[in-house]
Every structure is written in structure tokens, then in C-alpha cells.
Amino acid sequence: MRPLSHFRRLLLVAALPLSALAELPAERIEPSINAELAAHTAHFTQKIYPIAGNVYSAVGWQLGNVVMIEAPEGLIIVDTGESVSESRKIMAEFRTITDKPVKAVVYTHFHPDHINGVKAFVTEEQVRSGEVQIYAHDTLLANVVAQGALVGPILSVRSGYSFGAGLPPADLKDMNAGIGPLAKAEASTFIAPTVTFKDQLDTRIAGLDVQFLHVPSEAPDEITVYLPANRVLISAEVEQGPTLPNIHTLRGTKFRDPVVWVESLDKLRAYQAEHMVPLHGRPVSGQEQVEEVLRMTRDGIAYIHDQTVRWMNKGLTPDELVEKVKLPPHLAGYTPYLREYYGTVKHSVRQIYNGYLGWFQGDPVALDPLPPQDKAERLIALMGGREKLLLAAGEAYLKGEHQWAAELSSYAIQVDNEDKLAREIKARSLRKLGYASMNINWRNWYLMSAMELEGKFTGDEVQQMALSMRSAFLSADMLKTFPARIFLQNWITRIDPDKANDVELTLGFSFPDIGEEWALEVRRGVVQLHPGIPEGTTLKLTLDKTYLDTVMSGENGLLKGALLGDVQVDGNLLEIKTFLGCFDFSDEPIALTLR
């Protein structure tokens, strides 16, 4: 549908009753915050909490806490925060308590707010020399790689929306991130683990007995730390902190299995710990209180899971399930641990359904639906045209039916992304929904999408935000730890079938400094990675892994290396050019709302 002329717009607005669209231009929506969400910010006041004489939790400096364990012969740092600059402030606070050297660092899982600040506490040389060991689950590095390399572009944009990375100061006033203060955007640092384990590890670090346990939950590689000497449990994000756990994260993640999460919480209950130190929020002391928090958290997750499955088995679909499954008062009111500051029941229910049954709900009309724009055009025609559609959307907005107003105006936007009136109705509706929301993820998505609709967050600005966010997932320090295989695997999902549909070529890669050889085979729009170089391969690039690291970081390129002698080329250069031309490494601006 073509956009209406300016004159026709004026006629439309003039013809509408005052109770409908004519009032929209005069309203000013002032930034505000849900009162309970604003009060929740007090949980994250900056403070060093001493626990049991030798454990100290730094709460409030950044999204994730940093914990220091003072052992007889040195310090153990558990998690390092997302920001080196803030973590340095934490280390300065720790230095007012003790001057013992750091002997170990623990990564409880791979998320940026738990690993990115490591160089505030130790150097690469200290780790390389063996002076400091870094402990983690044996899948942590693989998870870091998958997060940063495989889905980094889209994950960066979606994370920016989830955390409100583009919001102005007025929308951030009195805000928190549900599980901590607002995250600090900063380039990450990383040092690879030196000691890893699969299920559990009982060891002695700096003269102190320490027990590690693998407890998949919020992350698949989640580990906890237990100190038997004084019964302190550092619970990582198995107990996610002062909020309903985020059984699903809106930014996107693999299925978080609630059954496994409940089992992990029960394993923690078995410790009968006297003190629990989460990596988000304040510590909990007293065996009865620790047991209560763990039990109520596991019951909240179990209830959501069990009732979702119960009603799934009666044939309910996700849209029906979210209206049926609600926490009972004794769980919903368990403040702050089961309040919906970070996770919500509704988006958890949808993930559980999808985790068990996938996207198909059973009605075959969904198997091959009309394209969104075609569907929108037909629906608008049935409604009597754009004018009547937007009149209904405006009336819904003025009645306070903001969800319905946003849904109706979305049809007009799908037909014409530049429909200013539709965008304004939807943007204002999303702002109303966002300012009312107690959940930080929902609030941030509402408000970021409103900015996109208002033209205050353009494609270039989205791209800049994505680049900034991606530095948290993929830094030069991380790239150095990536094996050559990961660099080449990334090419597989970058193949452009339009350019490669008639191409059948294999390019070998030899890395003499690490004694590895690999090959990429393009086979008419499909790419296969081979260990070793197949016999008969005539095209080959020879380069050191150290040079490849600079290619991955963007400092150099394969063609530049060939011209300068850092990359040795075997074979026909025109064929190599054809091979390289089969891939799409461009990053396009991503629009999440204006589609």
C-alpha cells in the first residue's frame, strides 16, 4: 500500500472524532518507572559483604558480583564481572582487607558478566607461568566460542535491546538490571582456563579445601564452589539472585531445561550450607534461610514447568498456556526471589512448550502461512482500509488498550514501514507498556522498539550498538584462544548460494606453527570442513596461527598477507579469488521492530 499524501493525512485526522486520533499529537509521555522495580534498585547498593570470616562478596559495582575467598596462602577470585574498570575498583576494595596474592580465579560460567573483567585481577603472564590457575567447567571455552563466533551478530543486537543499551538517561533513571545494577558496556578481557573438570572436583587451593560441582541451570557449564570448612556455598546463578529466574532469556539462548535446573537446586540443598553467596544480589546466612530460598526457588521453577506440561497435555497452545499458568500467591509473593524483575512466567511458559514440542502448535494452517506483508494487506482490506484500521488503533490507545493498539498498528507498518501515524500509535503504546512494566527485559524491549519506531534509533545506530555489544562477546583476548578450526567453521554459515551454486572448489589451510591442516570444500552452495587437506587439492594457503589471530581480530586479511608474504599461496590465484567470492562476510543493519 502506498503512503498517504500529506493532504490526505490532514483530511483523515480532521475527519476523526476528538476521542480518536486528533488528540494523539498533543500528548507528551514522560519517562517513568514501575514503583516496585524502582524500589528493587536498593538491593544493589554498593557494598562488600563479609561472610564467615574469609569470604567477601562485592555487590553493586556491576551486573555480576565478584567474590573473594581469603585462603591461608592467597586469594581465590570467583567471577570477574563484565567491566575491567569496575573490577579494578572492586580489587581496590579487596586490598583494604588483605594484601595476599591472587592464587586462583574461578569462572562459574561463560556469560560476559562473569568472565570479562579477569585482567583486573591477574595478568596473562601470571597464568602462563603457573602462578595463578583459572578453574572452569570443561565446556566453558566451547561456549565462549559459540556465543561470540556463531551467532554473534544477531545476539549482539538482541542483547542491546534486552539491556536497553540505546536508552537515554531519562529512561535509565532509578533503573536496575533485575539481577544487578545496570551493566557496564566495556570491551572484554579473557584468559583461557587452565584447570577444567566434567562433573565435580575436590581440590586444595592456596591451602584451602574447595569443592567444585557442575550444576547446569542458567548456563550449561554452570559450576558452584563449596567451602566445607565453614559451610559456605557460592551458588553462581543456580540461585539467580533476587528475582524469578530467567528460565528463558529474550535475547536468545539454547533451551534452559527447567527439570535439570530443579535437579541442580536440589543438589545445592543437599549441602545444608550455613551461608549462600549468589553471583547476583546479596548473600544469605543461616541454614534455615538458605534452605528456604533454595526450596522456594526450585518450587517456583518446578511449578511453572509442571503446570505448563500438564496443560500442554490437554492440548493448550502457548497463547492459551500463558493465560492458564500463573504462580500461586505463596510463590508469586515470595519477595524478592520469585518476583518478575528479570524472568517472567509468561515467557518461560512459551520456552517450555517450544522446548518439548517445537514451534508447530498442531493447526496445519501454520505450516505454510501467507507472507506477513501479504497477510497484513488482506486483513487491512477486510477491516475497511488503513483509515479504519488506524482509527480503531487510535481508539484502543486512548482507552488504555495499549497492547491492542500496538497489534493493530503493526499491520499498517508491515505494509508500509514509513507509515508515520501507525508508527506513532505503536511507539506511544509501547512506551506506555514499557513504563508500566516491572520486568526489566520487557521494559527495555518496549522502549528500545519505541525508539526505533520514532526514528530515534536508526540502522546505523543499531549497527554501532551491535558492535559495542559484540565486544563483550568477542574480544581480541578471546580470539587468541580460538582454535583455527573455529575460524574456518564460521565460513560454513557465511556461504552465499547465489554466488556458489555452480562452484566446486576446495581450499586447504596449513598452519605450520601448530602442526594443523584443514580444508574447506565448496560444493554448489554447501561448505564442508575437512580435518587435513584431501589428496588432490590444488589450492592451499600456508600461514602461522599467530597471523590467523590477527586476521580474526580484523588487523589483517588473507589477501593482504598474501601480498606481503605472511601467507604463502599455492595454486591458481583466479580460482582462489572465485573461492573467496563465494562467502558473505558483510554485516547488515538489523531492524527488530520495523519489518
C-alpha positions in Angstrom: 0.0 0.0 0.0 1.4 3.4 -0.9 1.8 6.0 1.9 -1.0 8.6 2.1 -0.2 12.1 0.8 0.2 14.9 3.4 -3.1 16.3 2.3 -5.0 13.0 2.7 -3.4 12.6 6.1 -4.7 16.0 7.2 -8.2 15.1 5.9 -8.1 11.9 7.8 -7.1 13.4 11.1 -9.5 16.3 10.6 -12.4 13.8 9.9 -11.7 11.7 13.0 -13.6 12.4 16.3 -11.7 14.1 19.1 -11.9 10.9 21.1 -9.8 9.2 18.5 -6.6 10.2 16.6 -6.9 14.0 16.8 -5.6 14.0 20.4 -2.5 11.9 19.7 -0.2 14.7 18.6 -0.8 16.7 21.8 0.3 14.1 24.3 3.7 14.1 26.0 4.6 10.8 27.6 7.0 11.5 30.5 9.6 8.8 31.4 8.6 6.9 34.5 9.4 3.6 36.2 7.3 0.9 37.9 7.4 1.6 41.6 8.4 -1.9 42.7 11.1 -2.1 40.0 12.5 1.3 41.3 12.5 0.0 44.9 14.3 -3.1 43.7 17.4 -1.0 42.9 18.2 -0.7 46.6 19.2 -4.4 46.5 22.2 -3.4 44.6 23.7 -0.7 46.7 27.5 -0.9 46.5 28.8 -2.9 49.5 31.4 -5.5 50.4 29.6 -8.2 52.3 31.8 -10.3 54.7 30.7 -13.9 55.1 32.0 -16.5 57.6 35.3 -14.8 58.2 37.1 -15.4 54.9 34.6 -14.8 52.1 33.7 -11.3 50.7 31.1 -10.5 48.1 31.3 -7.3 46.1 27.7 -6.3 45.3 26.6 -3.3 43.3 29.6 -2.3 41.2 28.4 -4.2 38.1 25.8 -6.7 36.9 27.6 -9.7 38.3 29.1 -9.9 41.8 32.8 -10.6 42.4 33.6 -12.9 45.3 37.0 -13.1 47.1 37.9 -16.1 49.2 40.8 -15.5 51.6 42.7 -18.8 51.8 45.8 -19.4 54.0 48.3 -18.9 51.2 46.5 -16.5 48.9 43.2 -15.3 47.3 40.7 -17.1 45.2 38.6 -14.8 43.0 35.2 -16.2 42.0 33.9 -14.5 38.8 35.4 -11.3 37.5 32.5 -9.1 36.4 31.8 -7.6 33.0 33.9 -4.5 33.3 37.7 -4.2 33.9 37.4 -0.7 35.1 34.7 -1.5 37.7 36.5 -4.7 38.7 39.6 -2.7 39.4 37.6 -0.6 41.8 36.5 -3.9 43.5 40.0 -5.1 43.7 41.0 -1.9 45.4 38.3 -2.5 48.0 39.5 -6.1 48.5 43.0 -4.7 49.0 41.8 -2.8 52.1 41.0 -6.2 53.6 44.1 -8.2 52.6 47.3 -7.9 50.6 47.6 -11.6 49.9 48.4 -12.6 46.3 45.8 -13.9 44.0 46.4 -17.6 43.5 43.3 -18.7 41.5 40.4 -17.4 39.5 37.1 -19.3 39.1 34.7 -18.8 36.1 31.3 -20.1 37.3 30.1 -20.0 33.6 30.7 -18.4 30.3 28.4 -15.3 30.3 30.2 -12.0 29.8 29.3 -10.6 33.3 31.2 -13.4 34.9 34.4 -13.6 32.8 35.1 -10.3 31.0 36.9 -8.5 33.8 39.6 -11.1 34.5 42.6 -8.8 33.8 41.6 -6.6 36.7 42.8 -9.4 39.0 45.5 -11.3 37.1 47.8 -11.0 34.1 48.4 -13.4 31.2 52.0 -13.8 32.4 50.8 -14.9 35.9 48.6 -17.5 34.4 51.2 -18.6 31.8 53.8 -19.1 34.5 51.6 -21.1 36.7 51.5 -18.6 39.5 47.7 -18.3 39.0 45.3 -21.1 37.9 41.9 -20.5 36.3 39.2 -23.0 37.1 36.1 -23.7 35.0 33.9 -26.4 33.6 35.5 -28.2 30.6 32.9 -26.9 28.2 33.3 -23.2 29.1 35.7 -22.4 26.2 33.5 -24.0 23.7 30.6 -22.0 24.9 32.6 -18.8 24.7 33.4 -19.7 21.1 29.8 -20.5 20.1 28.5 -17.3 21.7 31.0 -15.0 20.1 31.6 -16.6 16.7 28.5 -18.5 15.6 25.5 -16.1 16.4 27.4 -13.0 17.5 25.8 -10.5 15.0 22.2 -11.2 15.9 22.9 -11.9 19.6 24.6 -8.5 19.9 21.6 -6.6 18.6 19.1 -8.6 20.7 21.3 -8.2 23.8 21.3 -4.5 23.3 17.6 -4.4 23.3 17.3 -6.7 26.3 19.6 -4.5 28.4 18.4 -1.1 27.0 21.8 -0.3 25.6 20.5 2.6 23.5 18.1 4.2 26.0 18.6 7.8 27.0 19.5 8.8 30.7 15.8 9.7 31.4 14.7 6.2 30.7 17.5 4.8 32.9 16.8 6.9 36.0 16.3 4.7 39.1 16.7 1.6 36.9 18.4 -1.7 37.6 19.0 -4.8 35.5 16.8 -7.1 37.6 19.8 -9.2 38.8 22.2 -6.3 39.5 22.8 -2.7 38.7 22.8 -1.6 35.1 25.5 -3.4 33.1 28.7 -1.5 32.2 29.4 -1.7 28.5 33.1 -2.2 28.0 35.4 -4.3 25.8 36.1 -7.6 27.4 39.3 -9.3 28.6 39.8 -13.0 28.7 42.3 -15.6 29.8 41.6 -19.2 29.0 41.0 -21.7 31.9 44.0 -23.8 33.0 42.1 -26.4 35.2 38.8 -27.8 34.0 36.6 -30.7 35.1 33.5 -32.5 34.0 31.2 -33.4 36.9 33.0 -32.5 40.2 36.4 -31.6 41.5 37.5 -31.7 45.1 40.8 -30.0 45.5 43.0 -27.8 47.6 43.8 -24.2 46.5 46.2 -21.9 48.4 45.9 -24.2 51.5 42.1 -24.3 51.5 39.8 -27.3 50.7 37.5 -26.4 47.8 34.7 -28.5 46.2 33.5 -27.7 42.7 30.3 -29.1 41.3 28.8 -29.0 37.8 25.2 -27.9 38.1 23.7 -27.0 34.7 20.9 -24.4 35.1 21.0 -20.8 33.9 24.0 -21.9 31.8 25.0 -25.4 30.6 28.5 -25.0 32.1 27.4 -23.6 35.5 29.6 -24.6 38.4 29.4 -23.9 42.2 32.0 -23.6 44.8 31.6 -25.1 48.3 34.0 -24.5 51.2 33.4 -27.3 53.7 35.5 -25.7 56.5 32.9 -23.1 57.1 29.9 -24.4 55.0 29.9 -21.5 52.5 28.2 -22.2 49.2 28.9 -19.9 46.3 25.8 -20.7 44.3 26.7 -19.0 41.0 23.4 -18.5 39.1 21.8 -21.7 40.0 20.1 -19.4 42.5 19.9 -16.4 40.2 19.5 -13.8 42.9 16.6 -11.5 43.9 14.3 -12.3 41.0 12.2 -15.0 39.4 14.9 -16.9 37.5 15.1 -16.3 33.8 14.1 -19.7 32.5 14.2 -18.2 29.1 16.2 -15.1 28.0 14.6 -12.9 25.4 17.9 -12.0 23.9 18.1 -15.7 22.7 19.7 -18.8 24.1 19.5 -22.5 23.8 16.8 -24.3 25.8 17.3 -23.9 29.6 15.8 -27.2 30.9 13.7 -26.5 34.0 13.9 -30.1 35.1 17.7 -30.0 35.1 17.6 -26.7 36.8 15.4 -28.0 39.6 17.7 -31.1 40.0 20.7 -28.7 40.4 18.9 -26.7 43.0 18.2 -29.9 44.9 21.9 -30.8 44.8 22.7 -27.4 46.4 20.1 -28.0 49.1 21.9 -31.3 50.0 24.9 -29.3 51.1 22.9 -27.8 54.0 25.1 -24.8 53.8 25.2 -22.2 56.5 25.9 -19.4 54.1 25.0 -18.9 50.4 26.7 -16.4 48.2 24.9 -15.9 44.8 26.7 -14.1 42.0 23.8 -11.7 41.7 22.4 -9.9 44.8 23.1 -10.2 48.4 24.4 -13.2 50.4 22.1 -15.3 52.6 23.1 -16.6 56.0 21.6 -19.2 58.4 21.0 -22.8 57.3 17.2 -22.4 57.5 17.2 -19.2 55.4 19.5 -20.7 52.8 17.2 -23.8 52.6 14.1 -21.7 52.3 15.5 -19.6 49.4 16.7 -22.7 47.5 13.5 -24.6 48.2 11.2 -21.8 47.2 13.2 -21.1 44.0 13.1 -24.7 42.9 9.4 -24.9 43.7 8.8 -21.8 41.6 10.6 -23.2 38.6 9.0 -26.6 39.1 5.5 -25.2 39.3 5.9 -23.3 36.1 7.3 -26.4 34.3 4.9 -28.9 35.7 1.7 -26.9 35.1 2.9 -26.0 31.6 3.4 -29.6 30.8 0.1 -30.5 32.5 -1.9 -28.1 30.3 0.2 -28.9 27.2 -1.0 -32.5 27.6 -4.6 -31.2 27.5 -3.9 -29.6 24.1 -3.4 -25.9 25.1 -1.2 -23.8 22.8 1.3 -21.2 24.1 -1.1 -18.3 23.8 -3.6 -20.3 25.9 -0.9 -21.6 28.3 0.3 -18.1 29.3 -3.2 -17.3 30.5 -3.6 -20.6 32.4 -0.2 -21.0 34.1 0.2 -18.5 37.0 2.2 -18.8 40.2 0.0 -19.3 43.3 0.2 -16.4 45.8 2.7 -18.1 48.2 5.2 -18.4 45.3 4.3 -15.2 43.4 4.6 -13.2 46.5 8.0 -14.6 47.7 9.9 -11.3 47.6 12.4 -10.7 46.0 13.3 -14.2 44.8 10.2 -15.1 42.8 9.2 -11.6 41.7 9.2 -11.0 38.0 12.1 -8.4 37.8 14.2 -10.5 35.3 12.3 -13.7 34.4 8.6 -13.9 33.8 6.2 -16.8 33.9 4.8 -15.9 30.5 7.9 -16.0 28.5 9.1 -19.1 30.5 5.9 -21.0 29.6 6.5 -20.3 25.9 10.0 -21.6 26.0 9.0 -24.8 27.9 6.3 -25.5 25.2 8.8 -24.9 22.4 11.5 -27.0 24.2 9.3 -30.0 24.2 7.2 -29.6 21.1 8.9 -27.0 18.9 7.2 -24.2 17.0 4.3 -26.2 15.4 1.2 -26.0 17.5 -0.9 -28.5 15.6 -3.0 -26.4 13.2 -1.7 -27.0 9.7 -2.7 -23.5 8.6 0.6 -22.6 10.2 2.7 -24.9 8.0 2.8 -22.5 5.0 1.3 -19.2 6.1 1.0 -16.1 3.9 4.0 -13.8 3.9 3.5 -11.2 6.7 3.0 -8.2 4.3 0.5 -10.1 2.1 -1.4 -11.1 5.2 -1.4 -7.6 6.6 -2.7 -6.1 3.3 -5.6 -8.6 3.2 -6.5 -8.0 6.8 -6.5 -4.2 6.4 -8.7 -4.6 3.4 -11.2 -6.7 5.4 -11.1 -4.0 8.1 -12.2 -1.4 5.6 -8.8 0.1 4.8 -6.0 1.8 6.5 -8.0 4.7 7.8 -10.5 2.5 9.7 -7.6 0.3 11.0 -5.8 3.3 12.4 -9.0 4.8 13.8 -9.5 1.5 15.7 -5.9 1.5 16.8 -6.1 5.2 18.0 -9.3 4.5 19.9 -7.7 1.5 21.6 -4.8 3.6 22.6 -6.9 6.3 24.1 -8.9 3.7 26.0 -5.6 2.4 27.5 -5.7 -0.8 25.5 -2.1 -0.4 24.6 -1.4 -4.0 23.6 -4.3 -4.0 21.1 -3.3 -0.6 19.7 0.2 -1.9 19.1 -1.0 -5.0 17.4 -3.4 -3.2 15.1 -0.9 -0.5 14.1 1.6 -3.3 13.4 -0.4 -4.4 10.4 -0.1 -0.9 8.8 3.6 -0.8 9.5 4.1 -4.2 7.8 2.5 -2.9 4.7 4.4 0.4 4.8 7.4 0.8 7.2 7.2 4.6 6.7 3.6 5.0 7.8 4.2 7.8 10.3 0.8 7.7 12.0 0.9 3.9 12.5 4.5 4.1 13.9 3.4 6.9 16.3 0.5 4.9 17.7 2.6 1.8 18.1 5.6 3.7 19.6 3.3 5.5 22.2 1.6 2.2 23.0 5.0 0.5 23.6 6.1 3.4 25.8 3.0 3.1 28.0 3.6 -0.7 28.3 7.3 -0.2 29.0 7.0 2.4 31.7 4.4 0.2 33.5 6.4 -3.0 33.3 8.1 -4.4 36.4 10.3 -6.7 34.3 13.5 -5.1 33.0 13.7 -7.2 29.8 10.1 -6.4 28.8 10.6 -2.7 29.7 13.8 -2.4 27.7 12.4 -4.1 24.6 9.3 -1.9 24.7 11.3 1.3 25.0 14.0 0.3 22.5 11.4 -0.7 20.0 9.6 2.6 20.6 12.8 4.5 19.8 13.2 2.5 16.5 9.6 3.4 15.5 10.2 7.1 16.4 13.2 7.3 14.2 15.5 7.9 17.2 17.3 4.6 16.7 18.3 4.2 13.1 20.0 1.4 11.2 23.4 3.0 11.7 22.9 3.5 15.4 21.7 -0.1 15.7 24.9 -1.2 14.0 27.0 0.9 16.3 25.3 -0.6 19.4 25.7 -4.1 18.0 29.5 -3.5 17.5 29.7 -2.2 21.1 27.8 -5.1 22.5 29.7 -7.7 20.4 32.9 -6.6 22.0 31.6 -8.2 25.2 31.1 -11.5 23.4 34.1 -11.5 21.1 37.3 -9.6 22.1 40.9 -9.8 20.9 41.7 -11.8 24.0 39.0 -14.3 23.2 40.0 -14.6 19.6 43.6 -15.6 20.6 42.2 -18.6 22.4 40.0 -19.8 19.4 41.4 -22.8 17.6 41.9 -22.5 13.8 39.0 -24.8 13.3 36.6 -22.3 14.8 37.7 -19.6 12.3 37.1 -21.9 9.4 33.8 -23.3 10.8 32.5 -19.7 10.8 32.8 -19.7 7.0 30.2 -22.6 6.7 27.3 -20.4 7.7 28.6 -17.5 5.6 28.2 -19.2 2.2 26.2 -17.3 -0.4 24.4 -19.9 -2.5 23.8 -17.4 -5.3 27.5 -16.9 -5.8 28.5 -20.6 -5.0 25.7 -22.5 -6.7 28.0 -23.6 -9.6 31.3 -23.7 -7.7 33.1 -26.9 -6.7 36.4 -26.0 -5.2 38.5 -27.0 -2.2 40.9 -24.7 -0.4 43.5 -26.1 2.0 44.8 -24.2 5.1 48.2 -25.2 6.6 49.3 -23.9 9.9 52.9 -25.0 10.4 53.5 -23.3 13.8 50.8 -25.5 15.4 51.1 -28.5 13.1 47.5 -28.4 11.8 45.9 -28.7 8.4 42.3 -28.1 7.4 40.4 -27.7 4.2 37.1 -26.0 3.2 35.2 -27.6 0.3 32.6 -25.6 -1.5 30.1 -27.9 -3.2 27.5 -26.0 -5.1 26.2 -23.8 -2.2 27.2 -26.1 0.7 30.5 -26.0 2.6 32.2 -28.9 4.3 35.2 -28.5 6.7 37.7 -31.3 6.4 40.4 -32.2 9.0 43.6 -32.4 7.0 43.9 -31.5 3.3 42.3 -34.0 0.9 44.6 -35.6 -1.6 44.5 -33.9 -5.0 43.7 -30.4 -3.5 45.4 -27.9 -5.7 44.6 -24.7 -3.8 46.3 -24.0 -0.5 47.2 -21.2 1.9 50.0 -21.6 4.3 50.2 -19.2 7.3 51.0 -19.3 11.0 48.2 -19.5 13.6 49.6 -16.3 15.1 48.9 -14.5 11.8 45.5 -16.0 11.7 44.8 -14.5 15.1 45.4 -11.0 13.5 43.0 -11.9 10.7 40.3 -12.9 13.1 40.7 -9.7 15.0 40.5 -7.6 11.8 44.0 -6.3 11.9 45.0 -8.2 8.8 43.5 -10.1 5.9 44.3 -13.2 3.9 44.8 -11.2 0.7 47.0 -8.6 2.5 49.0 -11.4 3.9 49.5 -13.0 0.5 50.7 -9.7 -0.9 53.1 -9.1 2.0 54.4 -12.7 2.2 52.8 -13.6 5.5 50.5 -16.1 3.6 52.0 -18.5 1.1 49.8 -19.2 -1.8 49.7 -22.5 -3.8 47.5 -22.8 -6.9 45.7 -20.6 -9.3 45.0 -17.2 -7.9 41.9 -16.7 -10.0 40.4 -19.9 -8.6 41.3 -18.8 -5.0 39.5 -15.5 -5.8 36.5 -17.4 -7.1 36.5 -19.5 -3.9 36.7 -16.5 -1.6 34.0 -14.8 -3.5 31.5 -17.5 -2.5 31.2 -16.1 1.0 29.2 -13.3 2.6 31.0 -11.6 5.5 29.1 -8.4 5.4 27.1 -7.3 8.5 23.9 -5.6 7.6 21.9 -3.3 9.9 19.3 -5.4 11.7 15.8 -4.0 12.4 13.8 -5.9 15.0 10.6 -3.8 15.0 10.4 -2.1 11.6 10.0 -5.1 9.4 
